[in-house]
């Protein structure tokens, strides 16, 4: 599974050429990582909804091979940190940063386990198949890793738990806005007040 530390599936490297936020990117993908054949629709909706301030800090939690954090670093000018538990995904994310000329801090962390700083933005396309507990941990622990007025933004399908994630974000942050709904995907955002 793509949320395992060391995927055991045989390698199956692909190169994707995609346009994200008006820029062309080249991404290497492989078996054992999320959405290896294309940038999934939910990630695209999340990217197209965000308007981040250049120079601010971003944490992409569960970054996979890096399309979200790397695109936002290149196009919107945020200082991006990308983490994932999956070592194969992280190796690809580093190669993809190099391939696209993007400077990003990329390292392994099981959710926030090795995160010792706070950020202006945290984003995630959470690993739904890992279960609700993981999704709720991303929300709950995210608050303590945000700067004051920092924003946590996630994408999640209605049928895969968007309503319960919205309730959790409301409980943890005291606020949760649905920024966008698109083909069953919800973009949910909470601010650390």
BABA-953384 format. One record per atom (N, C-alpha, C): residue number from 1; atom name; x, y, z. Coordinates in nm, 2 decimals, m for minus. Layout:
<recs>
> num atome px py pz
> NUM CA X Y Z
...
</recs>
This chain:
<recs>
> num atome px py pz
> 1 N 0.08 m0.12 0.00
> 1 CA 0.00 0.00 0.00
> 1 C 0.09 0.12 0.00
> 2 N 0.03 0.23 m0.05
> 2 CA 0.11 0.36 m0.07
> 2 C 0.14 0.42 0.06
> 3 N 0.07 0.39 0.17
> 3 CA 0.10 0.45 0.30
> 3 C 0.20 0.36 0.39
> 4 N 0.26 0.26 0.32
> 4 CA 0.36 0.18 0.39
> 4 C 0.49 0.25 0.39
> 5 N 0.58 0.22 0.48
> 5 CA 0.71 0.28 0.48
> 5 C 0.79 0.23 0.37
> 6 N 0.79 0.10 0.34
> 6 CA 0.87 0.04 0.24
> 6 C 0.78 m0.05 0.15
> 7 N 0.72 0.01 0.04
> 7 CA 0.64 m0.07 m0.05
> 7 C 0.72 m0.19 m0.11
> 8 N 0.65 m0.30 m0.12
> 8 CA 0.72 m0.42 m0.17
> 8 C 0.68 m0.45 m0.32
> 9 N 0.59 m0.37 m0.38
> 9 CA 0.56 m0.40 m0.52
> 9 C 0.68 m0.37 m0.61
> 10 N 0.68 m0.45 m0.72
> 10 CA 0.79 m0.44 m0.81
> 10 C 0.79 m0.29 m0.87
> 11 N 0.91 m0.24 m0.90
> 11 CA 0.91 m0.11 m0.95
> 11 C 0.85 m0.10 m1.09
> 12 N 0.79 0.01 m1.12
> 12 CA 0.72 0.04 m1.25
> 12 C 0.72 0.19 m1.27
> 13 N 0.84 0.24 m1.31
> 13 CA 0.86 0.38 m1.32
> 13 C 0.79 0.44 m1.44
> 14 N 0.73 0.55 m1.42
> 14 CA 0.66 0.63 m1.53
> 14 C 0.70 0.77 m1.51
> 15 N 0.70 0.84 m1.63
> 15 CA 0.72 0.99 m1.62
> 15 C 0.60 1.05 m1.67
> 16 N 0.55 1.14 m1.59
> 16 CA 0.43 1.22 m1.62
> 16 C 0.47 1.36 m1.66
> 17 N 0.41 1.41 m1.77
> 17 CA 0.42 1.55 m1.80
> 17 C 0.28 1.61 m1.78
> 18 N 0.28 1.71 m1.68
> 18 CA 0.15 1.76 m1.65
> 18 C 0.16 1.91 m1.64
> 19 N 0.04 1.98 m1.66
> 19 CA 0.04 2.12 m1.63
> 19 C m0.04 2.15 m1.51
> 20 N 0.03 2.21 m1.41
> 20 CA m0.04 2.24 m1.28
> 20 C m0.02 2.39 m1.26
> 21 N m0.13 2.46 m1.23
> 21 CA m0.12 2.60 m1.20
> 21 C m0.06 2.68 m1.31
> 22 N m0.08 2.63 m1.44
> 22 CA m0.03 2.70 m1.55
> 22 C 0.12 2.67 m1.59
> 23 N 0.18 2.58 m1.51
> 23 CA 0.32 2.55 m1.54
> 23 C 0.33 2.40 m1.58
> 24 N 0.43 2.37 m1.66
> 24 CA 0.46 2.23 m1.70
> 24 C 0.55 2.17 m1.60
> 25 N 0.52 2.05 m1.56
> 25 CA 0.60 1.98 m1.46
> 25 C 0.63 1.84 m1.52
> 26 N 0.74 1.78 m1.48
> 26 CA 0.77 1.64 m1.51
> 26 C 0.79 1.57 m1.38
> 27 N 0.71 1.46 m1.36
> 27 CA 0.72 1.39 m1.24
> 27 C 0.74 1.24 m1.27
> 28 N 0.84 1.18 m1.20
> 28 CA 0.86 1.04 m1.20
> 28 C 0.77 0.98 m1.09
> 29 N 0.70 0.87 m1.13
> 29 CA 0.62 0.79 m1.04
> 29 C 0.66 0.65 m1.04
> 30 N 0.60 0.57 m0.95
> 30 CA 0.64 0.43 m0.95
> 30 C 0.53 0.35 m0.88
> 31 N 0.53 0.22 m0.89
> 31 CA 0.44 0.14 m0.82
> 31 C 0.46 0.16 m0.67
> 32 N 0.36 0.14 m0.59
> 32 CA 0.37 0.16 m0.45
> 32 C 0.36 0.30 m0.40
> 33 N 0.32 0.39 m0.49
> 33 CA 0.29 0.53 m0.45
> 33 C 0.15 0.57 m0.50
> 34 N 0.09 0.67 m0.43
> 34 CA m0.04 0.71 m0.46
> 34 C m0.05 0.77 m0.60
> 35 N m0.15 0.73 m0.68
> 35 CA m0.19 0.79 m0.81
> 35 C m0.07 0.80 m0.90
> 36 N m0.01 0.68 m0.93
> 36 CA 0.11 0.68 m1.01
> 36 C 0.09 0.71 m1.16
> 37 N m0.03 0.70 m1.21
> 37 CA m0.05 0.72 m1.36
> 37 C m0.09 0.86 m1.40
> 38 N m0.14 0.94 m1.30
> 38 CA m0.18 1.07 m1.32
> 38 C m0.19 1.15 m1.19
> 39 N m0.20 1.28 m1.20
> 39 CA m0.23 1.36 m1.08
> 39 C m0.38 1.34 m1.05
> 40 N m0.41 1.29 m0.94
> 40 CA m0.55 1.26 m0.91
> 40 C m0.63 1.39 m0.91
> 41 N m0.76 1.37 m0.94
> 41 CA m0.85 1.48 m0.95
> 41 C m0.86 1.57 m0.82
> 42 N m0.87 1.50 m0.71
> 42 CA m0.87 1.57 m0.58
> 42 C m0.75 1.66 m0.56
> 43 N m0.63 1.62 m0.59
> 43 CA m0.51 1.70 m0.58
> 43 C m0.52 1.82 m0.67
> 44 N m0.57 1.80 m0.79
> 44 CA m0.59 1.91 m0.88
> 44 C m0.69 2.02 m0.83
> 45 N m0.80 1.97 m0.77
> 45 CA m0.90 2.06 m0.72
> 45 C m0.84 2.14 m0.60
> 46 N m0.76 2.07 m0.52
> 46 CA m0.69 2.14 m0.40
> 46 C m0.60 2.24 m0.46
> 47 N m0.51 2.21 m0.55
> 47 CA m0.42 2.30 m0.61
> 47 C m0.48 2.43 m0.66
> 48 N m0.59 2.40 m0.74
> 48 CA m0.66 2.51 m0.81
> 48 C m0.74 2.60 m0.71
> 49 N m0.76 2.56 m0.59
> 49 CA m0.83 2.63 m0.49
> 49 C m0.74 2.72 m0.41
> 50 N m0.61 2.68 m0.39
> 50 CA m0.52 2.75 m0.30
> 50 C m0.46 2.88 m0.37
> 51 N m0.45 2.98 m0.29
> 51 CA m0.38 3.10 m0.33
> 51 C m0.29 3.14 m0.21
> 52 N m0.17 3.09 m0.21
> 52 CA m0.08 3.11 m0.10
> 52 C 0.01 3.23 m0.12
> 53 N 0.06 3.29 m0.01
> 53 CA 0.14 3.40 m0.01
> 53 C 0.29 3.36 m0.03
> 54 N 0.35 3.42 m0.13
> 54 CA 0.49 3.39 m0.15
> 54 C 0.58 3.42 m0.03
> 55 N 0.68 3.33 0.00
> 55 CA 0.77 3.35 0.11
> 55 C 0.72 3.28 0.24
> 56 N 0.59 3.25 0.24
> 56 CA 0.54 3.18 0.36
> 56 C 0.58 3.03 0.36
> 57 N 0.56 2.97 0.48
> 57 CA 0.61 2.83 0.49
> 57 C 0.49 2.73 0.47
> 58 N 0.52 2.62 0.41
> 58 CA 0.41 2.52 0.37
> 58 C 0.46 2.38 0.41
> 59 N 0.38 2.31 0.48
> 59 CA 0.40 2.17 0.50
> 59 C 0.30 2.08 0.42
> 60 N 0.35 2.00 0.33
> 60 CA 0.27 1.90 0.26
> 60 C 0.29 1.77 0.33
> 61 N 0.18 1.73 0.40
> 61 CA 0.19 1.61 0.48
> 61 C 0.13 1.49 0.40
> 62 N 0.21 1.38 0.39
> 62 CA 0.17 1.27 0.30
> 62 C 0.19 1.31 0.16
> 63 N 0.30 1.36 0.13
> 63 CA 0.33 1.43 0.00
> 63 C 0.34 1.34 m0.12
> 64 N 0.35 1.21 m0.10
> 64 CA 0.37 1.12 m0.21
> 64 C 0.49 1.16 m0.29
> 65 N 0.48 1.15 m0.43
> 65 CA 0.59 1.19 m0.51
> 65 C 0.61 1.34 m0.53
> 66 N 0.52 1.42 m0.46
> 66 CA 0.55 1.56 m0.45
> 66 C 0.47 1.66 m0.53
> 67 N 0.36 1.62 m0.61
> 67 CA 0.30 1.72 m0.70
> 67 C 0.25 1.84 m0.63
> 68 N 0.18 1.83 m0.51
> 68 CA 0.12 1.94 m0.45
> 68 C 0.22 2.04 m0.40
> 69 N 0.31 2.00 m0.31
> 69 CA 0.41 2.09 m0.25
> 69 C 0.50 2.15 m0.35
> 70 N 0.55 2.07 m0.45
> 70 CA 0.64 2.12 m0.55
> 70 C 0.58 2.22 m0.64
> 71 N 0.45 2.19 m0.68
> 71 CA 0.38 2.29 m0.77
> 71 C 0.36 2.42 m0.69
> 72 N 0.32 2.42 m0.57
> 72 CA 0.30 2.54 m0.49
> 72 C 0.43 2.61 m0.46
> 73 N 0.54 2.54 m0.44
> 73 CA 0.67 2.61 m0.43
> 73 C 0.71 2.68 m0.55
> 74 N 0.70 2.61 m0.67
> 74 CA 0.74 2.67 m0.79
> 74 C 0.65 2.79 m0.84
> 75 N 0.52 2.77 m0.83
> 75 CA 0.43 2.87 m0.89
> 75 C 0.39 2.98 m0.79
> 76 N 0.37 2.94 m0.67
> 76 CA 0.32 3.04 m0.57
> 76 C 0.43 3.09 m0.48
> 77 N 0.55 3.03 m0.49
> 77 CA 0.67 3.08 m0.42
> 77 C 0.67 3.06 m0.27
> 78 N 0.60 2.95 m0.22
> 78 CA 0.61 2.92 m0.08
> 78 C 0.74 2.84 m0.05
> 79 N 0.78 2.84 0.07
> 79 CA 0.90 2.76 0.12
> 79 C 0.84 2.63 0.17
> 80 N 0.86 2.53 0.09
> 80 CA 0.79 2.40 0.11
> 80 C 0.87 2.30 0.18
> 81 N 0.80 2.23 0.27
> 81 CA 0.85 2.11 0.34
> 81 C 0.76 2.00 0.30
> 82 N 0.81 1.88 0.25
> 82 CA 0.73 1.77 0.21
> 82 C 0.77 1.65 0.29
> 83 N 0.67 1.58 0.35
> 83 CA 0.70 1.46 0.43
> 83 C 0.60 1.35 0.39
> 84 N 0.65 1.23 0.41
> 84 CA 0.57 1.11 0.39
> 84 C 0.63 1.00 0.47
> 85 N 0.56 0.89 0.49
> 85 CA 0.62 0.77 0.56
> 85 C 0.68 0.68 0.45
> 86 N 0.64 0.69 0.33
> 86 CA 0.68 0.60 0.22
> 86 C 0.81 0.65 0.16
> 87 N 0.91 0.56 0.19
> 87 CA 1.05 0.60 0.14
> 87 C 1.06 0.60 m0.01
> 88 N 0.99 0.52 m0.08
> 88 CA 0.99 0.52 m0.23
> 88 C 0.93 0.65 m0.28
> 89 N 0.82 0.69 m0.22
> 89 CA 0.76 0.82 m0.26
> 89 C 0.86 0.94 m0.23
> 90 N 0.92 0.93 m0.12
> 90 CA 1.02 1.04 m0.09
> 90 C 1.13 1.05 m0.18
> 91 N 1.19 0.93 m0.22
> 91 CA 1.30 0.93 m0.32
> 91 C 1.25 1.00 m0.45
> 92 N 1.13 0.96 m0.49
> 92 CA 1.07 1.02 m0.61
> 92 C 1.05 1.17 m0.59
> 93 N 1.00 1.21 m0.48
> 93 CA 0.97 1.36 m0.45
> 93 C 1.10 1.44 m0.47
> 94 N 1.21 1.38 m0.41
> 94 CA 1.34 1.45 m0.42
> 94 C 1.39 1.46 m0.57
> 95 N 1.37 1.35 m0.64
> 95 CA 1.41 1.35 m0.78
> 95 C 1.32 1.45 m0.86
> 96 N 1.20 1.45 m0.83
> 96 CA 1.10 1.54 m0.89
> 96 C 1.14 1.69 m0.86
> 97 N 1.18 1.72 m0.74
> 97 CA 1.22 1.85 m0.70
> 97 C 1.34 1.89 m0.79
> 98 N 1.44 1.80 m0.80
> 98 CA 1.56 1.83 m0.88
> 98 C 1.53 1.84 m1.03
> 99 N 1.44 1.75 m1.08
> 99 CA 1.40 1.75 m1.22
> 99 C 1.34 1.88 m1.26
> 100 N 1.26 1.94 m1.17
> 100 CA 1.18 2.06 m1.20
> 100 C 1.25 2.19 m1.14
> 101 N 1.37 2.18 m1.09
> 101 CA 1.45 2.29 m1.04
> 101 C 1.38 2.36 m0.92
> 102 N 1.33 2.28 m0.83
> 102 CA 1.26 2.33 m0.71
> 102 C 1.34 2.30 m0.59
> 103 N 1.35 2.40 m0.50
> 103 CA 1.42 2.38 m0.37
> 103 C 1.31 2.36 m0.27
> 104 N 1.32 2.24 m0.21
> 104 CA 1.22 2.20 m0.11
> 104 C 1.29 2.11 m0.01
> 105 N 1.24 2.12 0.12
> 105 CA 1.29 2.03 0.22
> 105 C 1.21 1.91 0.23
> 106 N 1.27 1.79 0.20
> 106 CA 1.20 1.66 0.18
> 106 C 1.26 1.56 0.27
> 107 N 1.17 1.50 0.36
> 107 CA 1.23 1.40 0.45
> 107 C 1.11 1.31 0.50
> 108 N 1.16 1.20 0.56
> 108 CA 1.06 1.10 0.61
> 108 C 1.01 1.14 0.75
> 109 N 0.87 1.13 0.76
> 109 CA 0.81 1.15 0.89
> 109 C 0.68 1.07 0.89
> 110 N 0.65 1.00 0.99
> 110 CA 0.52 0.94 1.01
> 110 C 0.43 1.04 1.06
> 111 N 0.34 1.10 0.97
> 111 CA 0.26 1.22 1.00
> 111 C 0.36 1.33 1.06
> 112 N 0.33 1.38 1.18
> 112 CA 0.41 1.49 1.23
> 112 C 0.52 1.44 1.32
> 113 N 0.55 1.32 1.33
> 113 CA 0.65 1.26 1.42
> 113 C 0.78 1.33 1.42
> 114 N 0.83 1.37 1.31
> 114 CA 0.97 1.43 1.30
> 114 C 0.96 1.58 1.27
> 115 N 0.84 1.64 1.28
> 115 CA 0.82 1.78 1.25
> 115 C 0.84 1.86 1.38
> 116 N 0.94 1.95 1.38
> 116 CA 0.97 2.02 1.50
> 116 C 0.96 2.17 1.48
> 117 N 0.89 2.21 1.38
> 117 CA 0.87 2.35 1.36
> 117 C 0.72 2.38 1.32
> 118 N 0.68 2.50 1.31
> 118 CA 0.55 2.53 1.27
> 118 C 0.54 2.61 1.14
> 119 N 0.43 2.61 1.08
> 119 CA 0.41 2.65 0.94
> 119 C 0.30 2.75 0.92
> 120 N 0.30 2.83 0.81
> 120 CA 0.19 2.92 0.78
> 120 C 0.07 2.84 0.72
> 121 N 0.11 2.73 0.64
> 121 CA 0.01 2.65 0.57
> 121 C 0.05 2.50 0.59
> 122 N m0.05 2.42 0.61
> 122 CA m0.04 2.28 0.61
> 122 C m0.15 2.23 0.51
> 123 N m0.10 2.15 0.41
> 123 CA m0.20 2.09 0.32
> 123 C m0.18 1.94 0.32
> 124 N m0.29 1.87 0.28
> 124 CA m0.29 1.72 0.27
> 124 C m0.40 1.67 0.18
> 125 N m0.36 1.57 0.10
> 125 CA m0.46 1.49 0.04
> 125 C m0.44 1.36 0.12
> 126 N m0.52 1.34 0.23
> 126 CA m0.48 1.24 0.32
> 126 C m0.50 1.10 0.27
> 127 N m0.43 1.00 0.32
> 127 CA m0.43 0.86 0.28
> 127 C m0.56 0.80 0.33
> 128 N m0.67 0.81 0.26
> 128 CA m0.80 0.77 0.31
> 128 C m0.80 0.62 0.34
> 129 N m0.73 0.54 0.26
> 129 CA m0.72 0.39 0.28
> 129 C m0.65 0.36 0.41
> 130 N m0.57 0.45 0.47
> 130 CA m0.51 0.42 0.59
> 130 C m0.60 0.43 0.71
> 131 N m0.72 0.49 0.69
> 131 CA m0.83 0.49 0.79
> 131 C m0.85 0.62 0.85
> 132 N m0.97 0.63 0.91
> 132 CA m1.02 0.76 0.97
> 132 C m0.92 0.81 1.08
> 133 N m0.86 0.72 1.15
> 133 CA m0.77 0.76 1.26
> 133 C m0.66 0.85 1.21
> 134 N m0.60 0.81 1.09
> 134 CA m0.49 0.88 1.03
> 134 C m0.54 1.02 0.99
> 135 N m0.65 1.02 0.92
> 135 CA m0.71 1.15 0.87
> 135 C m0.73 1.24 0.99
> 136 N m0.79 1.19 1.10
> 136 CA m0.81 1.27 1.22
> 136 C m0.69 1.32 1.29
> 137 N m0.58 1.23 1.28
> 137 CA m0.45 1.27 1.34
> 137 C m0.39 1.39 1.26
> 138 N m0.41 1.39 1.13
> 138 CA m0.36 1.50 1.04
> 138 C m0.42 1.63 1.09
> 139 N m0.55 1.62 1.12
> 139 CA m0.63 1.74 1.16
> 139 C m0.59 1.78 1.30
> 140 N m0.60 1.69 1.40
> 140 CA m0.57 1.72 1.54
> 140 C m0.43 1.77 1.56
> 141 N m0.33 1.70 1.51
> 141 CA m0.19 1.73 1.54
> 141 C m0.15 1.85 1.45
> 142 N m0.22 1.88 1.35
> 142 CA m0.19 1.99 1.26
> 142 C m0.19 2.12 1.33
> 143 N m0.29 2.14 1.42
> 143 CA m0.31 2.26 1.49
> 143 C m0.18 2.31 1.56
> 144 N m0.11 2.21 1.63
> 144 CA 0.01 2.25 1.71
> 144 C 0.13 2.28 1.62
> 145 N 0.12 2.25 1.49
> 145 CA 0.23 2.28 1.39
> 145 C 0.20 2.39 1.30
> 146 N 0.09 2.47 1.33
> 146 CA 0.06 2.59 1.26
> 146 C 0.10 2.71 1.33
> 147 N 0.15 2.82 1.26
> 147 CA 0.17 2.95 1.32
> 147 C 0.03 3.01 1.35
> 148 N 0.03 3.11 1.43
> 148 CA m0.10 3.19 1.45
> 148 C m0.15 3.24 1.32
> 149 N m0.28 3.22 1.30
> 149 CA m0.35 3.25 1.17
> 149 C m0.31 3.16 1.06
> 150 N m0.24 3.05 1.09
> 150 CA m0.20 2.95 0.99
> 150 C m0.33 2.87 0.95
> 151 N m0.32 2.81 0.83
> 151 CA m0.43 2.74 0.76
> 151 C m0.40 2.60 0.74
> 152 N m0.49 2.51 0.78
> 152 CA m0.49 2.37 0.74
> 152 C m0.59 2.35 0.63
> 153 N m0.55 2.29 0.52
> 153 CA m0.64 2.27 0.41
> 153 C m0.62 2.13 0.36
> 154 N m0.74 2.05 0.35
> 154 CA m0.73 1.92 0.31
> 154 C m0.84 1.90 0.20
> 155 N m0.81 1.79 0.12
> 155 CA m0.91 1.75 0.02
> 155 C m0.96 1.61 0.05
> 156 N m1.09 1.59 0.05
> 156 CA m1.15 1.46 0.08
> 156 C m1.28 1.45 0.02
> 157 N m1.31 1.33 m0.03
> 157 CA m1.44 1.30 m0.10
> 157 C m1.55 1.29 0.00
> 158 N m1.66 1.34 m0.04
> 158 CA m1.78 1.33 0.05
> 158 C m1.80 1.18 0.09
> 159 N m1.80 1.09 0.00
> 159 CA m1.82 0.95 0.03
> 159 C m1.71 0.88 0.11
> 160 N m1.60 0.95 0.12
> 160 CA m1.48 0.89 0.19
> 160 C m1.46 0.97 0.33
> 161 N m1.56 1.05 0.37
> 161 CA m1.55 1.10 0.50
> 161 C m1.54 1.25 0.51
> 162 N m1.57 1.33 0.41
> 162 CA m1.57 1.47 0.42
> 162 C m1.66 1.53 0.53
> 163 N m1.78 1.48 0.55
> 163 CA m1.86 1.53 0.66
> 163 C m1.80 1.51 0.79
> 164 N m1.75 1.40 0.82
> 164 CA m1.69 1.37 0.95
> 164 C m1.56 1.45 0.97
> 165 N m1.48 1.47 0.86
> 165 CA m1.36 1.55 0.87
> 165 C m1.39 1.69 0.90
> 166 N m1.50 1.74 0.84
> 166 CA m1.54 1.88 0.86
> 166 C m1.58 1.90 1.01
> 167 N m1.65 1.80 1.07
> 167 CA m1.69 1.81 1.21
> 167 C m1.56 1.81 1.29
> 168 N m1.47 1.72 1.26
> 168 CA m1.34 1.71 1.34
> 168 C m1.27 1.84 1.33
> 169 N m1.26 1.90 1.21
> 169 CA m1.19 2.03 1.20
> 169 C m1.26 2.14 1.28
> 170 N m1.39 2.14 1.27
> 170 CA m1.47 2.24 1.35
> 170 C m1.44 2.22 1.50
> 171 N m1.43 2.09 1.55
> 171 CA m1.41 2.06 1.69
> 171 C m1.27 2.11 1.73
> 172 N m1.17 2.08 1.65
> 172 CA m1.03 2.11 1.68
> 172 C m1.00 2.26 1.67
> 173 N m1.04 2.32 1.56
> 173 CA m1.00 2.46 1.54
> 173 C m1.11 2.56 1.57
> 174 N m1.23 2.52 1.59
> 174 CA m1.34 2.61 1.62
> 174 C m1.40 2.67 1.49
> 175 N m1.34 2.63 1.38
> 175 CA m1.39 2.68 1.25
> 175 C m1.36 2.58 1.14
> 176 N m1.44 2.58 1.04
> 176 CA m1.40 2.50 0.92
> 176 C m1.49 2.55 0.80
> 177 N m1.42 2.59 0.70
> 177 CA m1.49 2.64 0.58
> 177 C m1.48 2.54 0.47
> 178 N m1.59 2.52 0.39
> 178 CA m1.58 2.44 0.27
> 178 C m1.54 2.54 0.16
> 179 N m1.42 2.54 0.11
> 179 CA m1.37 2.63 0.01
> 179 C m1.43 2.60 m0.12
> 180 N m1.45 2.47 m0.15
> 180 CA m1.50 2.43 m0.28
> 180 C m1.55 2.29 m0.27
> 181 N m1.65 2.26 m0.36
> 181 CA m1.71 2.13 m0.38
> 181 C m1.70 2.11 m0.53
> 182 N m1.64 1.99 m0.57
> 182 CA m1.62 1.96 m0.71
> 182 C m1.63 1.81 m0.73
> 183 N m1.73 1.76 m0.80
> 183 CA m1.74 1.62 m0.83
> 183 C m1.73 1.53 m0.71
> 184 N m1.78 1.57 m0.60
> 184 CA m1.78 1.49 m0.47
> 184 C m1.66 1.52 m0.39
> 185 N m1.56 1.60 m0.44
> 185 CA m1.45 1.64 m0.35
> 185 C m1.47 1.76 m0.28
> 186 N m1.44 1.77 m0.15
> 186 CA m1.45 1.89 m0.07
> 186 C m1.31 1.94 m0.04
> 187 N m1.30 2.07 m0.05
> 187 CA m1.18 2.13 0.00
> 187 C m1.21 2.20 0.13
> 188 N m1.16 2.15 0.24
> 188 CA m1.19 2.20 0.38
> 188 C m1.07 2.27 0.43
> 189 N m1.10 2.39 0.50
> 189 CA m1.00 2.47 0.55
> 189 C m1.03 2.52 0.69
> 190 N m0.94 2.51 0.78
> 190 CA m0.95 2.57 0.92
> 190 C m0.83 2.66 0.94
> 191 N m0.86 2.76 1.02
> 191 CA m0.76 2.86 1.06
> 191 C m0.73 2.85 1.21
> 192 N m0.60 2.85 1.24
> 192 CA m0.56 2.85 1.38
> 192 C m0.58 3.00 1.43
> 193 N m0.67 3.01 1.52
> 193 CA m0.70 3.15 1.57
> 193 C m0.64 3.17 1.71
</recs>
